[in-house]
Amino acid sequence: MLYLIADWFHYEGLSNLFRYQSFRSGAALMTALGLGLLIGPRFINMLRVRQGKGQPIREDGPQSHLAKRGTPTMGGLMILTALVSSMILFMDVTNPFVWACVAVTVGFGIIGFLDDYDKVAKRSTAGLSSKLRLALEFVVAGIASYIIVSQLNTNLYVPFLSGRYIPLGPFYYVFAAVVIVGAGNAVNLTDGLDGLATMPVIIAAGTFAIICYLAGRVDYASYLGIPHVPRAGELAVFCAGIIGACLAFLWFNAPPAAVFMGDTGSLALGGALGAIAVAAHHEIVLAIVGGLFVLEAASVIIQVFWFKRTGRRVFRMAPIHHHFEQKGWKESTVVIRFWIISIVLAVLGLSTLKLR
């Protein structure tokens, strides 16, 4: 909205600042952070009153988690409120990439909300059926993929190799939807400990803010040998909004957590990262930067696959962060070490921009 107003004034005086993505990125971050901190206490109190006993805790999980009974969930609503508000203020409303990413974020957030509501209402950890949830996710991801890919070519670019790509043709639409849904569920599986998913999302969003800005500039993209995506730089503003909203949430989610993100937040944030990666033509780089999310999802797939065929477990418990808890690691130890892994992977992901 402010960007549009600045355009009406032809960017004269102070309104000229809104011409720059760097300024609007910083403004979006601070707005989302400030708004999140402002609404947080009342939001948490409202959730606590409405949910009563809070999020159901798995009985077969680590025994230390039983002490978290009564903690409200659906804290992702705080994140979505802060993020979307900052985007309305500072994004370029004519940019289809941002609208597609916002649509995925809100759409996945609604699906996650329905899942969280079902868990709280039925006092169960089951939630919506997996088939229904996946179907809804692919509907949202499919629409967003069509919007995004209509602005791009259908090539899958290979990191570390300049100018190398795999032409996917019409299949790229399906691939893009799979990336978005996969990212959403991978982050959702990672969200099992206080702060475990939030900081890696912040790190990944910061990394993609840089990638999107560079990919949107023809001079930088040409110099680095990465695909140039016109108008992708606007997604740096979106990434900054994610960082601000997540930092505000982390303030309340720091151990001992006053609120849980729930599927409302984790599914929305994961889907957002997937949509951003598709829009920036850096889908494979997302698998590197978000390698922690990939590891978490892979541990579940491996565990289920092996158990169904042999009746034995590969890990003591899946996702893998619970495996380390069962081995005796403290929750804070798991979280901080996984944060370190996320930072290392982010650096590796950024290195793909130059190592070509």
C-alpha positions as CSV (number, residue, x, y, z in Angstrom):
1,M,0.0,0.0,0.0
2,L,2.8,2.5,0.9
3,Y,4.7,1.4,-2.2
4,L,1.6,2.2,-4.3
5,I,1.2,5.6,-2.6
6,A,4.8,6.4,-3.2
7,D,4.3,5.6,-6.9
8,W,1.4,8.0,-7.0
9,F,3.6,10.7,-5.6
10,H,6.2,9.8,-8.3
11,Y,8.7,9.0,-5.5
12,E,9.3,12.6,-4.6
13,G,10.8,13.5,-1.2
14,L,10.8,10.8,1.4
15,S,8.6,8.6,-0.8
16,N,11.7,8.0,-2.9
17,L,12.9,5.6,-0.3
18,F,10.1,3.2,-1.2
19,R,11.6,2.8,-4.7
20,Y,14.4,0.7,-3.2
21,Q,13.9,-3.0,-2.3
22,S,16.6,-2.7,0.4
23,F,14.7,0.0,2.3
24,R,11.4,-1.8,2.0
25,S,13.0,-5.1,3.1
26,G,14.3,-3.5,6.3
27,A,11.0,-1.8,6.8
28,A,9.0,-5.0,6.4
29,L,11.3,-6.8,8.8
30,M,11.0,-4.2,11.5
31,T,7.2,-3.8,11.0
32,A,6.6,-7.6,11.2
33,L,8.9,-7.8,14.3
34,G,7.3,-4.9,16.0
35,L,3.7,-6.0,15.3
36,G,4.5,-9.5,16.3
37,L,5.9,-8.4,19.7
38,L,2.9,-6.1,20.2
39,I,0.2,-8.6,19.5
40,G,2.0,-11.6,21.0
41,P,0.9,-11.4,24.7
42,R,-2.8,-10.8,23.9
43,F,-2.7,-13.4,21.2
44,I,-1.3,-16.0,23.5
45,N,-3.8,-15.2,26.2
46,M,-6.6,-15.5,23.7
47,L,-5.3,-18.9,22.6
48,R,-4.9,-20.1,26.1
49,V,-8.5,-19.2,27.0
50,R,-10.0,-20.7,23.9
51,Q,-7.9,-23.9,23.9
52,G,-8.0,-24.7,27.6
53,K,-5.7,-27.7,27.8
54,G,-3.6,-26.5,24.8
55,Q,-1.9,-28.8,22.3
56,P,-2.2,-32.5,22.8
57,I,1.2,-34.1,23.6
58,R,2.2,-37.5,22.3
59,E,2.2,-40.1,25.0
60,D,4.9,-42.2,23.2
61,G,7.2,-39.2,22.8
62,P,10.1,-38.1,25.0
63,Q,8.8,-38.0,28.6
64,S,10.3,-34.5,29.1
65,H,7.6,-33.2,26.6
66,L,4.8,-34.1,29.0
67,A,5.7,-31.1,31.1
68,K,4.6,-28.9,28.1
69,R,0.9,-29.9,28.6
70,G,-1.3,-26.9,28.6
71,T,0.8,-24.8,26.2
72,P,-1.4,-23.3,23.5
73,T,-0.8,-23.9,19.9
74,M,-1.7,-22.1,16.6
75,G,0.9,-19.5,17.3
76,G,1.4,-19.5,13.6
77,L,-1.5,-17.1,13.5
78,M,0.7,-14.5,15.1
79,I,3.3,-15.0,12.4
80,L,0.8,-14.8,9.6
81,T,-0.8,-11.7,11.0
82,A,2.6,-9.9,11.3
83,L,3.9,-11.1,7.9
84,V,0.8,-10.4,5.8
85,S,0.4,-6.9,7.5
86,S,4.0,-6.0,6.6
87,M,3.5,-7.3,3.1
88,I,0.4,-5.2,2.5
89,L,2.3,-2.1,3.6
90,F,5.6,-2.6,1.7
91,M,5.3,-5.0,-1.2
92,D,4.9,-4.1,-4.9
93,V,1.2,-5.0,-5.3
94,T,1.7,-5.4,-9.1
95,N,4.2,-8.3,-8.6
96,P,2.7,-11.7,-9.3
97,F,5.5,-13.5,-7.5
98,V,4.8,-11.9,-4.2
99,W,1.0,-12.6,-4.6
100,A,1.7,-16.2,-5.4
101,C,3.9,-16.6,-2.3
102,V,1.4,-14.8,-0.1
103,A,-1.3,-17.1,-1.4
104,V,0.7,-20.2,-0.6
105,T,1.6,-18.9,2.9
106,V,-2.1,-18.0,3.7
107,G,-3.5,-21.1,2.0
108,F,-1.1,-23.5,3.8
109,G,-1.7,-21.5,7.0
110,I,-5.5,-22.2,6.7
111,I,-4.9,-25.9,6.1
112,G,-2.6,-26.0,9.1
113,F,-5.2,-24.1,11.2
114,L,-7.8,-26.7,10.3
115,D,-5.4,-29.5,11.3
116,D,-4.5,-27.8,14.6
117,Y,-8.2,-27.1,15.3
118,D,-9.1,-30.7,14.8
119,K,-6.4,-31.8,17.2
120,V,-7.4,-29.4,19.9
121,A,-11.2,-30.0,19.5
122,K,-10.8,-33.8,19.5
123,R,-7.9,-33.8,22.1
124,S,-5.9,-36.0,19.7
125,T,-2.6,-35.8,17.9
126,A,-4.0,-37.1,14.7
127,G,-5.5,-34.0,13.1
128,L,-6.9,-34.1,9.5
129,S,-6.4,-37.2,7.4
130,S,-3.1,-37.1,5.5
131,K,-4.9,-37.7,2.2
132,L,-7.2,-34.7,2.6
133,R,-4.4,-32.5,3.8
134,L,-2.2,-33.4,0.9
135,A,-5.0,-32.9,-1.6
136,L,-5.7,-29.4,-0.2
137,E,-2.0,-28.5,-0.3
138,F,-1.6,-29.6,-3.9
139,V,-4.6,-27.5,-4.9
140,V,-3.1,-24.4,-3.3
141,A,0.4,-25.2,-4.6
142,G,-0.9,-26.0,-8.1
143,I,-2.6,-22.6,-8.4
144,A,0.5,-20.8,-7.1
145,S,2.8,-22.8,-9.4
146,Y,0.7,-21.8,-12.4
147,I,1.0,-18.1,-11.5
148,I,4.7,-18.4,-10.8
149,V,5.7,-20.5,-13.8
150,S,3.7,-18.4,-16.2
151,Q,6.3,-15.7,-15.5
152,L,9.3,-18.0,-16.0
153,N,10.8,-20.6,-18.4
154,T,10.4,-24.2,-17.5
155,N,14.0,-25.1,-17.0
156,L,15.5,-26.6,-13.8
157,Y,18.8,-25.0,-13.2
158,V,21.7,-27.0,-11.8
159,P,23.8,-25.3,-9.0
160,F,27.6,-25.2,-9.3
161,L,27.3,-25.4,-13.1
162,S,26.9,-22.1,-15.0
163,G,24.2,-22.1,-17.7
164,R,23.4,-25.8,-17.2
165,Y,19.7,-26.7,-16.9
166,I,17.3,-29.5,-17.4
167,P,14.3,-28.6,-19.7
168,L,11.2,-30.0,-17.9
169,G,8.6,-28.5,-20.2
170,P,5.0,-28.9,-18.9
171,F,6.2,-31.2,-16.2
172,Y,7.8,-28.2,-14.5
173,Y,4.3,-27.2,-13.2
174,V,4.0,-30.5,-11.4
175,F,7.6,-30.3,-10.2
176,A,7.0,-26.8,-8.8
177,A,3.9,-28.0,-6.9
178,V,5.9,-30.9,-5.4
179,V,8.6,-28.5,-4.2
180,I,6.1,-26.3,-2.5
181,V,4.2,-29.1,-0.8
182,G,7.4,-31.0,0.1
183,A,8.9,-27.9,1.7
184,G,5.8,-27.2,3.7
185,N,5.6,-30.7,5.1
186,A,9.4,-30.9,5.7
187,V,9.3,-27.7,7.9
188,N,6.1,-29.1,9.6
189,L,8.0,-32.3,10.6
190,T,10.9,-30.2,11.9
191,D,8.6,-28.3,14.3
192,G,8.9,-30.6,17.3
193,L,11.0,-28.7,19.8
194,D,10.9,-25.1,21.1
195,G,12.6,-22.9,18.5
196,L,13.8,-25.9,16.4
197,A,12.0,-24.9,13.2
198,T,11.8,-21.2,13.7
199,M,15.5,-20.3,13.5
200,P,16.3,-22.5,10.5
201,V,13.4,-20.8,8.7
202,I,14.9,-17.4,9.6
203,I,18.3,-18.6,8.3
204,A,16.8,-19.9,5.1
205,A,14.7,-16.8,4.5
206,G,17.7,-14.6,5.0
207,T,19.7,-16.7,2.5
208,F,16.9,-16.5,-0.1
209,A,16.5,-12.8,0.4
210,I,20.0,-12.5,-0.9
211,I,19.5,-15.0,-3.7
212,C,16.2,-13.3,-4.8
213,Y,17.7,-9.9,-4.8
214,L,20.7,-11.0,-6.9
215,A,18.5,-13.1,-9.3
216,G,16.3,-10.1,-9.9
217,R,19.2,-7.9,-11.0
218,V,20.4,-8.6,-14.5
219,D,23.9,-7.3,-13.8
220,Y,24.5,-9.4,-10.7
221,A,22.8,-12.5,-12.2
222,S,25.0,-12.2,-15.3
223,Y,28.2,-11.8,-13.3
224,L,27.4,-14.8,-11.0
225,G,26.1,-17.0,-13.8
226,I,22.8,-17.6,-12.2
227,P,19.4,-17.4,-13.9
228,H,18.0,-13.9,-14.1
229,V,14.4,-13.7,-13.0
230,P,12.9,-10.3,-13.7
231,R,11.1,-8.9,-10.6
232,A,12.3,-11.7,-8.4
233,G,14.1,-9.1,-6.3
234,E,10.7,-8.1,-4.7
235,L,10.7,-11.5,-2.9
236,A,13.6,-10.1,-0.8
237,V,11.0,-7.9,0.9
238,F,8.8,-11.0,1.5
239,C,11.8,-12.9,3.0
240,A,12.5,-10.0,5.3
241,G,8.9,-10.0,6.5
242,I,9.3,-13.7,7.3
243,I,12.4,-13.0,9.3
244,G,10.7,-10.3,11.3
245,A,7.6,-12.3,12.0
246,C,9.6,-15.4,13.0
247,L,11.9,-13.4,15.3
248,A,8.8,-12.0,17.1
249,F,7.4,-15.5,17.5
250,L,10.7,-16.8,18.7
251,W,10.6,-14.3,21.5
252,F,7.6,-16.1,22.9
253,N,8.6,-19.6,21.7
254,A,12.0,-19.5,23.5
255,P,12.2,-22.3,26.1
256,P,10.0,-22.7,28.1
257,A,7.7,-21.9,25.2
258,A,4.6,-19.8,26.0
259,V,3.1,-20.9,22.7
260,F,3.6,-23.4,20.0
261,M,3.7,-22.6,16.3
262,G,1.5,-25.5,15.3
263,D,0.8,-26.7,11.8
264,T,-0.7,-23.2,11.2
265,G,2.8,-21.7,11.2
266,S,5.1,-24.5,10.2
267,L,3.1,-25.6,7.1
268,A,2.7,-21.9,6.0
269,L,6.4,-21.1,6.4
270,G,7.6,-24.2,4.7
271,G,5.3,-23.6,1.8
272,A,6.5,-20.0,1.6
273,L,10.1,-21.1,1.3
274,G,9.2,-23.6,-1.4
275,A,7.3,-21.0,-3.4
276,I,10.2,-18.5,-3.1
277,A,12.7,-21.1,-4.3
278,V,10.5,-21.9,-7.4
279,A,10.0,-18.2,-8.2
280,A,13.8,-17.5,-7.9
281,H,14.6,-20.6,-10.0
282,H,16.7,-22.0,-7.2
283,E,14.8,-25.2,-6.2
284,I,17.8,-27.4,-5.8
285,V,19.6,-24.8,-3.7
286,L,16.6,-24.9,-1.4
287,A,17.4,-28.6,-0.7
288,I,20.9,-27.5,0.3
289,V,19.9,-24.4,2.4
290,G,17.0,-26.3,3.9
291,G,19.0,-29.5,4.3
292,L,17.9,-29.8,7.9
293,F,14.3,-29.9,6.8
294,V,15.2,-32.5,4.2
295,L,17.0,-34.6,6.8
296,E,14.0,-34.5,9.1
297,A,11.6,-35.5,6.4
298,A,13.9,-38.2,5.2
299,S,14.2,-39.7,8.7
300,V,10.4,-40.1,8.8
301,I,10.3,-41.7,5.3
302,I,13.1,-44.1,6.1
303,Q,11.6,-45.0,9.5
304,V,8.2,-45.8,8.0
305,F,9.5,-47.6,5.0
306,W,11.9,-49.9,7.0
307,F,9.4,-50.6,9.8
308,K,6.7,-51.7,7.4
309,R,9.0,-54.1,5.7
310,T,11.1,-55.5,8.7
311,G,9.2,-54.6,11.8
312,R,12.3,-52.9,13.1
313,R,13.3,-49.2,13.5
314,V,16.2,-47.4,12.1
315,F,15.9,-44.6,14.6
316,R,14.8,-44.7,18.2
317,M,12.1,-42.3,17.2
318,A,11.3,-40.1,14.1
319,P,11.6,-37.3,13.1
320,I,15.3,-37.5,13.9
321,H,15.4,-34.7,16.5
322,H,13.4,-37.1,18.8
323,H,16.0,-39.8,18.1
324,F,18.7,-37.7,19.7
325,E,16.4,-36.8,22.6
326,Q,15.9,-40.6,23.2
327,K,19.7,-41.0,23.2
328,G,19.9,-38.6,26.1
329,W,20.6,-35.2,24.4
330,K,18.8,-32.3,26.2
331,E,16.3,-30.5,24.1
332,S,18.3,-27.3,24.1
333,T,21.4,-29.2,22.9
334,V,19.5,-30.7,20.0
335,V,18.0,-27.3,19.0
336,I,21.3,-25.4,19.1
337,R,23.2,-28.0,17.3
338,F,20.6,-28.2,14.6
339,W,20.8,-24.4,14.3
340,I,24.5,-24.7,13.7
341,I,23.9,-27.2,11.0
342,S,21.4,-24.8,9.4
343,I,24.0,-22.0,9.3
344,V,26.6,-24.2,7.7
345,L,24.1,-25.4,5.1
346,A,23.1,-21.8,4.4
347,V,26.7,-20.8,3.7
348,L,27.0,-23.8,1.4
349,G,23.9,-22.8,-0.4
350,L,25.2,-19.2,-0.9
351,S,28.5,-20.6,-2.2
352,T,26.6,-22.1,-5.2
353,L,26.1,-18.5,-6.4
354,K,29.8,-18.2,-7.2
355,L,31.1,-21.7,-7.6
356,R,30.0,-22.1,-11.2
